[in-house]
Amino acid sequence: MAQYSRIAVAEQMKATGIVPVFYHADVQTCKDILKACYDGGARVFEFTNRGDFAHEVFAELVKYATKELPGMMLGVGSVIDAGTTALYLQLGANFIVSPLINAEMAKTCNRRKVAWMPGCGSVTEINYAEELGAEVVKIFPGSQVGGPSFVKAVKGPLPWSSIMPTGGVSPTQENLKEWFEAGVHCVGIGSKLFQKKEDGSFDIQKVEAKVKEAIQIVESLKK
């Protein structure tokens, strides 16, 4: 069962500004990355439902975070149907992110007051998602949908919308400045946060440093 309400998750997303997005089939690798993000200051983390037995990996991450990383809000992305949504809610997901809008997913999350963040690519889709109860909507893929200019345009007729772009977001001063000046609620960042060593393994220290740097950039942009 979720430990945090959808409002708490939405508020934490806005406060931190950065949501790391990650998947790996190895449980220990995921634990190491999760802790690096936590130590870097992240308090919301999206584990993507990409591989076989991904739900088993997520279940272990929830147990680990509950015991070792107080305050970390774990959620699941790349979910496209109500059945998979229900599975992850049983495993303790605090939010569900999808690349699309599915009304049955919304109902499944709403019944338990868990945050549901569907992927949208137009004002019509954003409006429909909010009618279905989405507190935060995802635009995906962010750069292909229209980038920061799209967010700025949407905020004209829908100034109340809380938008999270994923895809095409870089943890750099220049890129983050464009997104946050356009009015995003927060941003999801994937592979560009997760630095690797020459042997292909993740450089945990660099991951922590990159997350910390990105969060500091966002904090400076909000001042």
C-alpha positions in Angstrom: 0.0 0.0 0.0 1.2 3.5 -0.8 2.8 5.4 2.1 2.2 8.8 0.7 -0.9 10.6 -0.6 -1.1 11.9 -4.1 -1.0 15.5 -2.8 2.2 14.7 -0.8 3.8 13.2 -3.9 2.8 16.2 -6.1 4.2 18.6 -3.5 7.5 16.8 -3.1 7.9 16.7 -6.9 7.5 20.4 -7.0 9.8 21.0 -4.0 12.7 18.8 -5.4 12.1 19.6 -9.1 13.9 16.5 -10.3 12.5 13.0 -10.7 15.2 10.4 -11.6 13.8 7.7 -14.0 15.6 4.4 -14.0 15.3 0.7 -14.8 17.7 -2.2 -14.4 17.1 -5.9 -14.1 19.6 -6.4 -11.2 18.2 -5.6 -7.8 21.5 -4.6 -6.2 22.3 -2.2 -9.1 18.8 -0.6 -8.6 19.5 -0.3 -4.8 22.8 1.4 -5.4 21.3 3.9 -7.9 18.4 4.6 -5.6 20.7 5.3 -2.7 22.9 7.5 -4.9 19.8 9.6 -5.9 18.7 9.7 -2.3 22.1 10.9 -1.1 22.1 13.4 -3.9 18.9 14.9 -2.5 16.2 13.2 -4.6 13.0 12.2 -2.7 10.9 11.0 -5.6 12.1 8.2 -7.8 10.4 6.6 -10.9 11.3 2.9 -11.5 10.2 2.0 -15.1 8.3 -1.1 -15.8 10.4 -2.2 -18.7 11.7 -5.7 -18.3 10.5 -9.2 -17.4 9.9 -9.6 -13.6 10.3 -5.8 -13.2 7.7 -6.0 -10.4 9.9 -8.3 -8.4 12.7 -5.9 -8.6 10.4 -3.0 -7.5 9.1 -5.0 -4.6 12.7 -5.4 -3.3 13.3 -1.7 -3.8 10.2 -0.7 -1.7 11.4 -2.9 1.1 14.9 -1.4 0.9 13.7 2.2 0.8 11.2 1.7 3.6 14.0 0.4 5.9 17.0 2.4 4.7 15.8 5.6 2.9 13.2 7.4 5.0 11.2 9.9 3.0 11.9 8.4 -0.4 8.7 8.2 -2.6 9.0 5.3 -5.0 6.7 5.1 -8.0 6.4 3.2 -11.3 6.5 4.4 -14.9 5.8 2.9 -18.3 2.5 1.4 -17.1 -0.2 1.2 -19.7 -3.1 -0.8 -18.2 -5.2 -1.1 -15.1 -4.0 -4.7 -14.3 -0.4 -3.7 -14.1 -1.4 -0.6 -12.1 -3.1 -2.7 -9.5 -0.1 -5.1 -9.3 2.2 -2.2 -8.5 -0.2 -0.6 -6.0 -0.2 -3.9 -4.1 3.6 -3.7 -4.0 3.6 -0.2 -2.5 3.9 2.2 -5.4 3.3 5.8 -4.3 2.5 7.0 -7.8 1.9 5.6 -11.3 3.3 7.2 -14.5 2.1 6.3 -17.9 3.0 7.3 -21.5 -0.7 7.5 -22.3 -4.2 8.2 -20.9 -6.2 5.2 -19.8 -9.4 5.9 -17.8 -9.3 2.5 -16.1 -5.9 3.2 -14.7 -7.2 6.5 -13.4 -10.0 4.8 -11.6 -7.7 2.1 -10.1 -5.4 4.8 -8.7 -8.3 7.1 -7.6 -9.9 4.4 -5.6 -6.8 4.3 -3.4 -6.0 8.1 -3.6 -2.7 7.3 -5.3 -1.1 9.8 -7.8 -1.6 8.9 -11.5 0.4 10.8 -14.0 -0.6 10.1 -17.6 1.3 11.0 -20.8 -0.3 13.8 -22.8 0.6 15.6 -26.1 -2.1 18.2 -26.5 -4.3 20.6 -24.5 -7.2 18.4 -25.1 -5.4 15.4 -23.5 -4.2 17.4 -20.6 -7.7 18.7 -19.9 -9.1 15.1 -20.1 -6.4 13.8 -17.8 -7.2 16.4 -15.2 -10.9 15.6 -15.5 -9.9 12.0 -14.6 -8.2 13.3 -11.5 -4.5 13.7 -12.6 -2.8 16.2 -10.2 0.3 16.2 -12.4 0.4 15.4 -16.1 3.3 14.1 -18.0 4.2 15.3 -21.4 6.0 12.6 -23.3 8.3 12.6 -25.2 9.0 16.1 -23.9 11.2 17.4 -26.7 9.2 15.8 -29.5 5.9 17.1 -28.2 7.2 20.6 -28.4 9.7 21.2 -25.7 9.6 24.2 -23.3 7.7 26.3 -25.8 4.8 23.7 -25.7 4.6 24.0 -21.9 4.6 27.8 -22.0 1.8 27.7 -24.6 -0.3 25.3 -22.6 0.1 27.3 -19.4 -1.7 30.2 -21.2 -5.2 28.6 -21.3 -4.5 26.1 -18.5 -2.4 28.1 -15.9 -3.5 25.6 -13.2 -1.9 22.6 -14.9 1.1 20.9 -13.3 3.3 19.6 -16.0 6.2 17.1 -15.8 8.2 16.6 -19.1 10.1 13.4 -19.5 12.3 12.7 -22.6 14.6 15.4 -23.9 15.4 16.8 -20.5 19.1 17.3 -19.6 20.5 18.0 -16.1 22.3 21.2 -17.3 21.8 24.8 -16.4 20.8 25.8 -19.9 18.2 23.0 -20.4 16.7 23.2 -17.0 16.4 27.0 -17.2 14.3 26.6 -20.4 11.9 24.1 -18.9 11.4 25.9 -15.5 11.0 29.3 -17.0 8.3 27.8 -19.2 6.5 26.8 -16.0 7.0 23.1 -15.5 6.0 21.5 -12.1 9.1 19.3 -12.2 11.1 17.2 -14.8 11.8 13.6 -15.2 15.4 12.7 -16.2 16.6 9.3 -17.2 19.9 8.1 -18.7 21.6 11.5 -18.6 21.7 11.4 -14.8 23.3 7.9 -14.6 27.0 8.2 -15.4 29.0 5.1 -16.2 32.6 4.0 -15.9 34.7 2.7 -18.8 33.7 -0.9 -18.0 30.0 -0.1 -18.4 29.1 -0.2 -14.7 27.5 2.8 -13.1 29.7 5.3 -11.4 27.7 5.7 -8.1 29.7 8.7 -6.9 29.1 10.6 -10.2 25.4 9.7 -10.1 25.1 11.2 -6.7 27.0 14.3 -7.7 24.9 14.7 -10.9 21.6 14.5 -9.0 22.8 16.9 -6.4 24.0 19.3 -9.0 20.7 19.2 -10.9 18.7 19.8 -7.8 20.9 22.8 -6.9 20.4 24.2 -10.4 16.6 23.9 -10.0 16.8 25.6 -6.5 18.8 28.5 -8.0 16.2 28.9 -10.8 13.4 29.2 -8.3 15.0 32.1 -6.4 
